[in-house]
Amino acid sequence: MELRIGHGYDIHRLVMGRKLILGGIEIPFEYGLLGHSDADCLCHAITDALLGALALPNIGQFYPDTDKKTIGITSTEILQNIYKNEILQRNYKIINIDCTIIAQEPKLAPHLNLMCQNLTKLLQLSGGQVGIKATTHEGLDAIGEKKAIACHSVCLLENLGLCRKVKNKLFDLFSPCGLIQEQCSWINPQIQVQEAVPPDGDSKGT
């Protein structure tokens, strides 16, 4: 089993005249995050964590802020595209994602469950695979002064292709030995092992 861990971090400035989007959910607030996209720092941090787990470049290499065609793109679309085209294409699956949003304001606790549900659905995961926490910055620095919101994210990936290759290799090694079904069912329960049939002329009558 091959496991890969990744970490992502993102921070955006809070400004007037922008919607505040986190985890693809609009949060009622007088300020929003400034960015080339919708500036959803939660989705950006998760995207960078997924990319980092596979030692790939960060989100800016795939969606540079100099590309006018992607101005205003939703961060959920970016996350979905990276997941589909980079993670799934390399035959990895997500084991879990854990995130911490750092914001002095607004209070995010009432919105965390909805963020989790939205990201779980977006990435086709099950309940309990996405965790999101929120904390303040105790009034320190730009975040504590309500000038920015940041997010950290970590993820754990499993390579499905390697598992399948190992199982297939083990079966290739052991199947010529005439193992009975019970002995190789741990490799693949669907495999049916049959007894070798003696060549014609060698069988004994009853």
GUDRENKE-642502 format. One record per atom (N, C-alpha, C, O): x, y negated, z negated; residue in one letter. Coordinates in pm, whole numbers, padded with zeros to 5 digits, always signed. Each point is the difference from the previous one (the first is absolute). Example, Ala and Ser with C-alpha at 12.3 -4.5 7.8 and 13.67 -1.06 7.14 Angstrom:
+01319+00569-00780a
-00089-00119+00000a
+00090-00120+00000a
+00104+00002-00066a
-00139-00107+00138s
+00082-00119-00006s
-00077-00109-00073s
+00051-00111-00017s
This chain:
+00084+00120+00000m
-00084-00120+00000m
+00087-00125+00000m
+00087-00016-00086m
-00110-00072+00183e
+00074-00126+00006e
-00091-00113-00046e
-00107-00022+00057e
+00150-00050-00160l
-00075-00114-00053l
+00082-00127+00022l
+00122+00001-00014l
-00191-00110+00047r
+00067-00127+00021r
-00073-00107-00080r
-00123-00006+00001r
+00199-00079-00071i
-00060-00108-00079i
+00036-00134+00065i
+00110-00018+00051i
-00206-00076-00054g
+00026-00131+00057g
-00049-00111-00092g
-00093+00019-00078g
+00156-00135+00088h
-00038-00116-00080h
-00022-00119+00092h
+00076-00022+00095h
-00181-00055-00123g
-00027-00121+00078g
-00031-00117-00092g
-00055+00016-00109g
+00091-00135+00155y
-00027-00123-00077y
-00039-00109+00097y
+00055-00010+00110y
-00152-00073-00151d
-00038-00115+00083d
-00050-00112-00090d
-00055+00024-00108d
+00075-00147+00154i
-00046-00118-00073i
-00045-00104+00101i
+00065-00020+00103i
-00177-00048-00133h
-00049-00107+00088h
-00043-00120-00085h
-00044+00013-00114h
+00057-00128+00175r
-00036-00126-00064r
-00152-00019+00000r
-00066+00033+00098r
+00012-00084-00208l
-00142-00035-00008l
-00021-00143+00051l
+00071-00092-00041l
-00170+00075+00131v
-00028-00131+00057v
-00151-00020+00010v
-00076+00097-00005v
+00035-00220+00020m
-00140-00031+00023m
-00038+00036+00145m
+00085+00002+00089m
-00214+00026-00068g
-00050+00020+00135g
+00024+00138+00057g
-00016+00020+00120g
+00054+00077-00203r
+00022+00138+00046r
-00082+00095-00088r
-00021-00026-00118r
-00025+00137+00179k
-00066+00103-00078k
+00103+00082-00076k
+00111+00022+00049k
-00147+00023-00169l
+00088+00087-00077l
-00042+00145+00027l
-00106+00045-00043l
+00193+00027+00115i
-00026+00139+00037i
+00105+00088-00067i
+00120-00022+00015i
-00166+00122-00090l
+00089+00096-00064l
-00058+00141+00019l
-00115+00026-00036l
+00194+00062+00092g
-00049+00136+00024g
-00115+00004+00099g
-00081+00092+00000g
+00075-00194+00086g
-00107-00008+00097g
-00130-00054-00056g
-00102-00001+00070g
+00103-00043-00195i
-00120-00051-00067i
+00013-00150-00022i
+00104-00047-00046i
-00207-00029+00080e
+00003-00144-00025e
-00033-00029-00145e
-00104+00043-00052e
+00193-00117-00014i
-00014-00034-00141i
-00047-00145-00011i
+00066-00089+00054i
-00176+00062-00122p
-00046-00139-00015p
+00105-00083-00077p
+00032+00030-00115p
+00019-00134+00181f
+00100-00086-00064f
+00016-00125+00086f
-00024+00003+00120f
+00064-00111-00183e
+00013-00126+00073e
+00124-00006+00088e
+00011-00086+00087e
+00084+00177-00111y
+00123+00005+00080y
+00009+00135+00072y
-00061+00099-00040y
+00139-00098+00147g
+00027+00123+00072g
+00149+00011+00029g
+00076-00094-00025g
-00034+00209+00076l
+00142+00023+00026l
+00036-00043+00142l
-00072+00028+00095l
+00185-00096-00084l
+00046-00054+00127l
+00088+00103+00071l
+00089+00059-00060l
-00116-00040+00189g
+00082+00093+00076g
-00039+00005+00146g
-00101-00058+00041g
+00181+00129+00038h
-00024+00018+00143h
-00126+00084+00022h
-00077-00025+00093h
+00058+00124-00179s
-00120+00085+00002s
-00098-00055-00102s
+00001-00120-00030s
-00087+00206-00025d
-00086-00046-00110d
+00075-00005-00132d
-00057-00037-00103d
+00188+00073+00106a
+00090-00013-00115a
-00040+00085-00120a
+00021-00039-00115a
-00079+00155+00143d
-00039+00094-00106d
+00127+00067-00055d
+00047+00099+00055d
+00006-00154-00164c
+00129+00049-00050c
-00009+00143-00054c
+00101+00070-00005c
-00220-00026-00036l
-00016+00138-00045l
+00020+00097+00116l
+00077+00096-00011l
-00145-00120+00122c
+00016+00086+00118c
+00142-00008+00055c
+00054+00100+00047c
+00007-00219-00053h
+00136-00014+00050h
+00098+00082-00084h
+00090+00064+00054h
-00107-00068-00185a
+00090+00076-00088a
-00015+00151+00023a
+00099+00073+00002a
-00224-00028+00015i
-00023+00143+00027i
+00063+00039+00134i
+00062+00106+00011i
-00080-00191+00089t
+00058+00029+00132t
+00151+00011-00008t
+00058+00092+00058t
+00006-00184-00129d
+00146+00006-00014d
+00044+00122-00080d
+00107+00056+00026d
-00187-00015-00124a
+00034+00121-00076a
-00002+00123+00090a
+00089+00084-00007a
-00192-00073+00093l
-00009+00112+00092l
+00118+00001+00097l
+00060+00105+00025l
-00027-00222+00029l
+00113-00010+00092l
+00131+00032-00071l
+00087+00069+00054l
-00072-00121-00176g
+00123+00024-00075g
+00021+00145-00034g
+00114+00047-00005g
-00223+00027-00017a
+00014+00143-00032a
+00065+00076+00113a
+00066+00102-00023a
-00082-00149+00145l
+00059+00067+00117l
+00122-00075+00053l
+00046+00025+00111l
+00006-00117-00193a
+00120-00077+00037a
-00020-00077+00130a
+00093-00013+00080a
-00215-00037-00059l
-00030-00080+00118l
+00009-00149-00033l
-00003-00036-00118l
+00015-00050+00219p
+00006-00145-00027p
-00127-00050-00067p
-00102+00068+00000p
+00110-00187-00056n
-00117-00054-00072n
-00107-00049+00097n
+00019+00000+00122n
-00130-00041-00179i
-00118-00037+00077i
+00028-00111+00101i
-00061-00004+00107i
+00154-00086-00141g
+00032-00112+00088g
+00061+00042+00133g
-00008-00074+00098g
+00071+00192-00095q
+00058+00050+00124q
-00108+00050+00095q
+00017-00003+00122q
-00128+00051-00178f
-00110+00050+00082f
-00099-00110+00036f
-00059+00000+00108f
+00041-00095-00201y
-00093-00111+00020y
+00070-00132-00034y
-00026-00057-00106y
+00113+00009+00192p
+00074-00124-00029p
-00094-00121-00002p
-00098-00005+00074p
+00131-00092-00158d
-00086-00118-00011d
+00021-00098+00116d
-00057-00109+00001d
+00140+00150+00096t
+00018-00081+00121t
-00092+00047+00114t
-00004-00063+00105t
-00068+00172-00127d
-00088+00054+00102d
-00137-00067-00008d
-00077+00025-00092d
+00047-00112+00189k
-00125-00075-00002k
-00122+00090+00018k
-00110-00037-00040k
+00130+00155+00100k
-00113+00090+00024k
-00056+00059-00129k
-00115+00045-00003k
+00193-00046-00103t
-00046+00060-00125t
-00035-00103-00108t
-00018+00035-00116t
+00008-00161+00156i
-00040-00102-00098i
-00140+00032-00053i
-00094+00019+00077i
+00082-00014-00209g
-00130+00027-00063g
-00039+00146-00005g
-00111+00032-00043g
+00199+00059+00086i
-00031+00143-00006i
-00027+00041-00145i
+00064-00051-00092i
-00156+00142+00074t
-00027+00046-00137t
+00111+00096-00044t
+00053+00077+00080t
-00019-00083-00205s
+00105+00086-00054s
-00044+00145-00009s
+00083+00091+00000s
-00214-00069-00009t
-00049+00138+00002t
+00027+00064+00136t
+00030+00119+00008t
-00041-00197+00098e
+00032+00052+00134e
+00148+00034+00011e
+00037+00103+00057e
+00047-00190-00112i
+00144+00027+00000i
+00029+00129-00075i
+00074+00086+00048i
-00134-00072-00167l
+00022+00119-00081l
-00046+00126+00072l
+00071+00101+00002l
-00189-00106+00058q
-00052+00116+00073q
+00090+00038+00117q
+00027+00117+00023q
+00019-00217+00051n
+00086+00027+00116n
+00132+00063-00041n
+00045+00095+00063n
+00016-00147-00168i
+00127+00056-00048i
-00021+00143-00050i
+00080+00089+00027i
-00189-00068-00101y
-00029+00133-00053y
-00020+00100+00114y
+00054+00111-00004y
-00130-00150+00104k
-00031+00091+00110k
+00120+00023+00091k
+00030+00114+00036k
+00040-00222+00000n
+00104+00009+00102n
+00138+00036-00054n
+00084+00049+00075n
-00060-00073-00204e
+00133+00028-00055e
-00001+00114-00101e
+00090+00084+00001e
-00190-00079-00088i
-00002+00100-00107i
-00058+00133+00052i
+00065+00104-00008i
-00187-00109+00060l
-00064+00122+00048l
+00074+00060+00120l
+00009+00122+00013l
+00044-00208+00073q
+00072+00050+00118q
+00126+00077-00038q
+00046+00085+00076q
+00010-00115-00192r
+00117+00073-00048r
-00040+00118-00089r
+00084+00063-00064r
-00214-00034+00060n
-00055+00116-00072n
+00017-00011-00151n
+00028+00099-00068n
-00045-00221+00015y
+00001-00020-00144y
-00142-00027-00049y
-00084-00050+00075y
+00059+00084-00199k
-00125-00036-00064k
+00029-00073-00130k
+00106+00018-00061k
-00200-00102+00020i
+00015-00076-00124i
-00041+00087-00119i
-00109+00058-00001i
+00196-00050-00099i
-00035+00068-00125i
-00071-00101-00091i
-00108+00028-00051i
+00169-00143+00031n
-00067-00105-00077n
+00065-00136+00024n
+00113-00009+00047n
-00187-00095-00081i
+00045-00139+00011i
-00030-00068-00132i
-00109+00016-00055i
+00205-00093+00003d
-00021-00074-00124d
+00041-00145+00022d
+00108-00027+00053d
-00193-00066-00093c
+00024-00142+00026c
-00020-00084-00125c
-00080+00034-00087c
+00155-00143+00079t
-00021-00101-00104t
-00007-00137+00065t
+00095-00044+00066t
-00209-00022-00084i
-00017-00136+00050i
+00036-00097-00113i
-00043+00019-00114i
+00121-00121+00146i
+00040-00099-00100i
-00062-00134+00037i
+00038-00062+00098i
-00136+00019-00179a
-00072-00123+00029a
-00042-00066-00131a
-00059+00065-00087a
+00089-00193+00072q
-00045-00071-00119q
-00151-00022+00005q
-00071+00015-00099q
+00024-00051+00217e
-00143-00015+00028e
-00022+00041+00145e
+00091-00012+00082e
-00210+00060-00049p
-00117+00025-00084p
+00013+00131-00077p
+00096+00075+00022p
-00189-00048-00110k
-00002+00128-00070k
-00044+00108+00099k
-00106-00010+00061k
+00189+00113-00046l
-00024+00099+00104l
-00062+00129-00050l
-00042+00084+00080l
+00034-00066-00212a
-00053+00126-00055a
-00137+00038+00058a
-00021+00118+00029a
-00072-00212-00011p
-00131+00039+00052p
+00002+00051+00145p
-00097+00058+00048p
+00209-00081+00022h
+00006+00034+00143h
+00088+00121+00029h
+00007+00045+00115h
+00061+00008-00215l
+00099+00105+00025l
-00063+00129+00053l
+00055+00062+00091l
-00169-00022-00146n
-00064+00124+00046n
-00040-00010+00146n
+00016+00096+00076n
-00068-00211-00035l
-00040-00018+00139l
+00121+00003+00092l
-00006+00055+00111l
+00117-00114-00155m
+00124+00007+00078m
+00044+00145+00017m
+00035+00042+00111m
-00036+00034-00220c
+00040+00141+00004c
-00088+00078+00097c
+00050+00078+00082c
-00180-00098-00092q
-00093+00071+00087q
+00025-00034+00147q
-00001+00088+00086q
+00023-00216-00060n
+00022-00042+00138n
+00127+00059+00058n
+00000+00048+00114n
+00110-00051-00190l
+00127+00053+00049l
-00004+00152+00010l
+00060+00058+00090l
-00130+00008-00183t
-00015+00145+00007t
-00070+00041+00128t
+00041+00094+00067t
-00148-00166-00033k
-00074+00028+00124k
+00085-00033+00123k
+00002+00075+00098k
+00067-00187-00104l
+00081-00047+00112l
+00107+00102+00039l
+00025+00023+00118l
+00037+00039-00220l
+00109+00094+00023l
-00046+00146-00003l
+00081+00092+00003l
-00213-00073-00009q
-00060+00135+00002q
+00057+00087-00112q
+00038+00115+00021q
-00035-00173-00142l
+00051+00072-00117l
-00117+00040-00089l
-00115-00026+00032l
+00146+00090-00144s
-00102+00037-00097s
+00012-00087-00124s
+00098-00072-00018s
-00201+00081-00067g
+00003-00073-00125g
+00119+00040-00085g
+00035+00118-00008g
+00027-00216-00056g
+00116+00029-00085g
+00134-00009+00071g
+00104+00015-00065g
-00104-00038+00196q
+00127-00010+00073q
+00050-00144+00012q
+00117-00023+00031q
-00205-00073-00056v
+00039-00142+00007v
-00025-00063-00137v
-00112+00003-00051v
+00216-00061-00007g
-00013-00070-00128g
+00039-00146+00016g
+00103-00031+00061g
-00184-00058-00115i
+00029-00144+00008i
-00017-00062-00139i
-00103+00017-00065i
+00206-00088+00021k
-00004-00071-00128k
+00023-00149+00027k
+00052-00037+00105k
-00091-00045-00199a
+00023-00145+00013a
+00055-00053-00131a
-00039+00044-00108a
+00129-00139+00119t
+00057-00064-00118t
+00029-00146+00031t
+00002-00040+00117t
+00019-00039-00221t
+00037-00141+00020t
+00153-00012-00005t
+00071+00099-00018t
-00023-00221+00035h
+00145-00025-00009h
+00033-00084-00121h
+00107-00061-00009h
-00201+00060-00086e
+00020-00070-00127e
+00039-00147+00019e
+00078-00055-00077e
-00133-00006+00182g
+00026-00142+00023g
+00137-00032+00053g
+00037-00118+00008g
+00041+00219+00030l
+00138-00022+00044l
+00011-00009+00152l
-00074+00068+00071l
+00163-00150-00022d
+00034-00012+00142d
-00122-00037+00084d
-00104-00040-00053d
+00118+00053+00185a
-00105-00042+00092a
-00129+00078-00021a
-00110-00056+00011a
+00123+00185-00041i
-00121+00080-00020i
-00072-00046-00126i
-00122-00015+00000i
+00197-00006-00107g
-00059-00046-00124g
-00059-00139+00009g
-00090-00035-00076g
+00140-00044+00169e
-00052-00135+00022e
-00114-00002+00101e
-00043-00106+00044e
-00006+00224-00008k
-00115+00018+00091k
+00029-00051+00140k
-00088-00049+00070k
+00214+00062-00030k
+00039-00043+00134k
+00016+00118+00096k
+00016-00020+00121k
-00019+00143-00174a
+00023+00116+00085a
-00057+00126-00066a
-00028+00002-00120a
+00012+00101+00201i
-00039+00133-00047i
+00096+00100+00063i
+00034-00011+00117i
+00009+00108-00196a
+00095+00101+00048a
-00054+00140-00029a
-00094+00017-00078a
+00155+00080+00142c
-00041+00139-00023c
+00118+00095+00019c
+00079-00017+00093c
-00069+00115-00181h
+00093+00112+00014h
-00080+00125+00033h
-00111+00017-00049h
+00168+00070+00131s
-00066+00127+00031s
+00105+00110+00014s
+00108-00023+00054s
-00141+00142-00102v
+00082+00118+00024v
-00090+00109+00058v
-00119+00005-00029v
+00178+00081+00110c
-00077+00111+00057c
+00086+00126+00002c
+00122-00006+00000c
-00191+00120+00003l
+00067+00130+00011l
-00059+00071+00121l
-00121+00015+00013l
+00211+00029+00078l
-00042+00069+00121l
+00053+00142+00001l
+00105+00029-00057l
-00179+00060+00121e
+00043+00139+00019e
+00005+00031+00149e
-00090-00036+00075e
+00198+00102-00034n
+00015+00040+00140n
-00071+00132+00022n
+00045+00104-00047n
-00156-00108+00120l
-00077+00121+00027l
+00068+00090+00100l
-00010+00122-00008l
+00081-00181+00103g
+00066+00079+00103g
+00102+00094-00057g
+00010+00114+00044g
+00067-00158-00142l
+00103+00083-00060l
-00062+00119-00070l
+00052+00111+00009l
-00164-00134-00081c
-00066+00111-00070c
-00044+00107+00098c
+00017+00119-00025c
-00075-00162+00136r
-00048+00096+00099r
+00116+00076+00062r
-00010+00121+00021r
+00120-00191+00007k
+00115+00066+00060k
+00059+00106-00093k
+00038+00108+00045k
-00033-00140-00175v
+00053+00096-00097v
-00088+00124-00006v
+00049+00112+00001v
-00181-00133-00007k
-00092+00114-00005k
+00014+00087+00124k
+00004+00122-00009k
+00002-00186+00125n
+00012+00077+00124n
+00132+00075+00006n
+00004+00114+00047n
+00103-00177-00094k
+00131+00067+00000k
+00000+00120-00093k
+00053+00106+00036k
-00112-00121-00154l
-00007+00112-00094l
-00079+00117+00060l
+00038+00116-00015l
-00147-00148+00082f
-00079+00108+00058f
+00078+00069+00113f
-00006+00123+00013f
+00078-00201+00066d
+00080+00059+00107d
+00105+00095-00056d
+00030+00103+00060d
+00024-00139-00178l
+00104+00083-00060l
-00056+00130-00059l
+00061+00106+00012l
-00179-00117-00076f
-00051+00114-00074f
-00097+00089+00078f
-00011+00118-00032f
-00058-00171+00131s
-00102+00080+00067s
+00053+00126+00067s
-00072+00099+00001s
+00193-00095+00057p
+00048+00125+00060p
+00026+00111-00102p
+00015+00116+00038p
-00011-00149-00165c
+00031+00099-00103c
-00121+00084-00038c
+00012+00089-00083c
-00130-00115+00142g
-00117+00079-00031g
-00058-00031-00137g
-00051+00091-00066g
+00059-00221+00021l
-00056-00035-00130l
-00151+00016+00003l
-00063-00029+00102l
+00004+00073-00210i
-00145+00010-00008i
-00059-00138-00021i
+00072-00093-00037i
-00203+00080+00060q
-00066-00130-00006q
+00023-00070-00132q
+00025-00121-00002q
-00033+00192-00110e
+00013-00063-00132e
+00137-00062-00020e
+00013-00099-00072e
+00090+00156+00136q
+00135-00049-00021q
+00029-00129+00075q
+00088-00075-00040q
-00163+00049+00148c
+00030-00121+00075c
-00116-00099-00001c
+00005-00101+00070c
-00108+00129-00148s
-00114-00091-00001s
+00037-00138-00054s
-00065-00098+00033s
+00170+00090-00115w
+00043-00129-00053w
+00059-00088+00110w
+00007-00122-00016w
+00036+00184+00127i
+00052-00078+00112i
-00115-00060+00079i
+00000-00120+00029i
-00098+00201+00005n
-00118-00047+00072n
-00112+00100-00020n
+00007+00110+00056n
-00109-00143-00133p
-00107+00094-00030p
-00076+00044+00124p
-00067+00103-00002p
+00076-00180+00112q
-00076+00033+00120q
+00069+00107+00085q
-00061+00056+00091q
+00188-00029-00121i
+00074+00095+00083i
-00042+00142-00034i
-00003+00037-00118i
-00028+00042+00216q
-00037+00139-00019q
+00118+00088+00040q
+00042-00001+00116q
+00011+00076-00210v
+00113+00088+00027v
-00053+00140+00025v
-00075+00053-00081v
+00114+00008+00192q
-00047+00133+00037q
+00114+00100-00011q
+00117-00034+00018q
-00154+00158-00049e
+00100+00105-00004e
+00051+00028+00139e
-00074-00007+00097e
+00203+00039-00088a
+00059+00034+00129a
-00061+00130+00050a
-00016+00095-00077a
-00018-00089+00205v
-00055+00122+00061v
+00114+00078+00062v
+00072-00054+00084v
-00054+00182-00122p
+00110+00081+00056p
-00015+00014+00150p
-00112-00002+00051p
+00221+00015+00021p
-00008+00019+00144p
-00072+00131+00033p
-00007+00090-00083p
-00046-00080+00205d
-00071+00119+00042d
+00089+00123-00013d
+00118-00003+00034d
-00177+00111-00083g
+00075+00124-00014g
+00059+00020-00137g
+00036+00112-00036g
-00025-00223-00043d
+00059+00011-00132d
-00106+00008-00110d
+00032+00028-00115d
-00160-00053+00150s
-00102+00000-00103s
-00032+00141-00040s
+00007+00092+00080s
-00043-00075-00206k
-00033+00132-00051k
-00151+00017-00008k
-00071-00090-00046k
+00022+00204+00091g
-00142+00027-00004g
-00044+00031-00141g
+00082+00034-00085g
-00212-00046+00060t
-00052+00031-00132t
-00063+00137+00000t
-00050+00046-00102t
